[in-house]
């Protein structure tokens, strides 16, 4: 395969990857350190699509593909998810306070 054909294929690959991921660039996906593992079950149909994307070398692995799509979905609605994080933190504080009060109520005689 000539250098021209190789770079042409790479251009198509990146173009397809960019189309799949919308506004996330290749650098955004590959440069971010993925340090937390998340196990999940998926339907066979979804896994077949992931495997096809890996086979076409659009992604290096199923994990990379799933990570990229999840990140894309969250980034697309980042304002909503930031509010969810704030509300979750508030709920945690309220839950911790309620547990503390409940514990104190059982300690009093």
N, C-alpha and C positions, 0 to 999 in steps of 0.2 A: 504494500500500500504506500502510495507516495505521501510526502509531507503535506501536499495540498489537500489530498483526500482525507488525511488524518485530521487536519485542522478544520476542514469543512464538516466532518462528522462531529468534532468537538463543538463547533459552532451550533450545529443542530441540537446537540445534547444540551448545551447551556441554554439555548433558546427554549427547548421543551421544558427544562427544569425551571426556568424563569416563568414560563407560562403556568406551570403547575403551582408554583409558589407565589405568584403575584408579585407583590412588592418586596419580598424578602430576597436579598441578593445571595449569591453563592458564598460570599465572604461572611455574611451574617450567620449562615448556617454552620459553616465549617470552622469558623474561628471561635465560636462560643464553646466554652468548656462544658461538656455534659458530664456532670458528676453524680447525679442521683439516678439510680436504676428504678424503673417502674415496670412491674410485670402486669400484663393484661391479656385477656382472652378476646379473640376477634373471630368473626365469621370466616369461613373458608373463602368466600367471595372476596372479602377485603384482603386476606392474606395472598390470594392469587394476584391481585392488583399490585400489592407491595412487592411480591416476588418478580413481577414483570418489570417494575421500575428498577429493581436491583439488577435484573438480567440485562436491561438496557443500559446499565451503568449510569443511570440518572442519580441514584443513591448508592452508597457503599453497602448498606445493609437495611434490613427491615426497620431496625431500631432508628437509624438515621432518618428514614422516610417518615415514620410515625412522629418522631420528634419535630421534624420540620413542619409537618401539617398541623400538629397541635400548637406549635409556636405561632404559626401563621394565623390560626383561628383566634388565639388570645390577643396577638398584636393588633389584629383587625378590630378588636373590641376592647382595646386597652383601657379606655376611660371607665367602662363598665366594670372590668375586672379589678381595677384599682379601687373602685368603690366597694366591691365585694370584699377585697382584702381588709379595708378599713372596718367594714361592718363585722367581718369575722373576728377581728381583733377586739372590737367592742363586746361581742358576744362572749369571747374567751374571758375577758375581764369580769363581765357580769356573772358568768358561770363560776369562776374562781371565787368571787365574793360570796355568792350564794352557798358554795360548798363550805367556805370558812364560817359563815353564820350558822349553817346547819351543824357543823362540828362543835362550835361554841355552845349551841343550844343543848346538845347532848352532854356537854361537859358540866354545865351548870346544874346545881342540885336545888 
